[in-house]
Amino acid sequence: MLPSPDALFGTFATLCDAADSETRPRFRRGTAVENKDRFGFDPVTEADRAAERALRREIARQFPSHGILGEEEGETVGEDAIRWVLDPVDGTRAFMSGIPVFTTLIGLEVEGHPYAGAISQAFTEERWIGIVGHGALYQRGAKAPPQTVAPSDCQTLADARFLVTDPRNKGGYLSASEAAAIDALSHDCRVSRFGLDAYGFALVAMGEMDLAVEAALNWYDIAAPAALVTAAGGRAVTWTGDPVTPAFPGGRVILAATPALADAAVARLSDVPGA
């Protein structure tokens, strides 16, 4: 069972506090970095592991029957159709470089669909929490009152502020066709920004950016942002325009401020090979 929406907003705030208490003290402190990938570079730090442990402890305390899927510790199968999806430090490369766009992602899915999500930035003390059907809130600083946020009213690519994490494809996570399609799309937008990781997704939810496009994401990378942007009033779809679910193909995602903008991006990306 889930608590009421009002209580669930509070639950997410508690979880953000738990993760922030592990990531903030380790940021810009020379935290050791390990590589999880034998064939490339997939960094992990003690901040990643400690934050996920803290989140798991709190979720297990409050909701012992719920499942949990986390980037660092895998899946704990629950007793019902409710599952928490955790990325304790999204943007570990930013974290290890001292750049404050890393975030903690806390998603909640019900029967395989994103229902609620939080994005928390510990260093700037910003957090965004959204529940589908109940809106989205932004808070900066523990003493500041939460504010309701919503996406922009951007309707066209020509007016859009666009973001993608790494258009250079240095790590090879995009196919050549994906990289070319994203590059072409970026040139049709009014402004293009790069390297924001999930912090950029939160900016779409609050109307500071209009369109985010990514590929090769894992479910823990997008479960929380998809729920947040949807809760705020935006659109979260695949490159073919389908709903974002755990089985989304190729990790290809569009987060858009409006249905018209999402449709415009889908029209440009739906025929990219492999979609």
Secondary structure, DSSP 8 states (H G I E B T S, - for coil): ----HHHHHHHHHHHHHHHHHHHGGGTTTT--EEE--TTS--EEEHHHHHHHHHHHHHHHHH-TTSEEEETTTEEE--SSSEEEEEEEEE-HHHHHTT-TT-EEEEEEEETTEEEEEEEEETTTTEEEEEETTS-EEEEESTTS--EEE------SGGG-EEEES-TT-TTS-S-HHHHHHHHHHHHTSSEEEE--HHHHHHHHHTTS--EEEE-S--HHHHHHHHHHHHHHT-EEEETTS-B--TT-GGG-EEEESSHHHHHHHHHHHTTSTT-
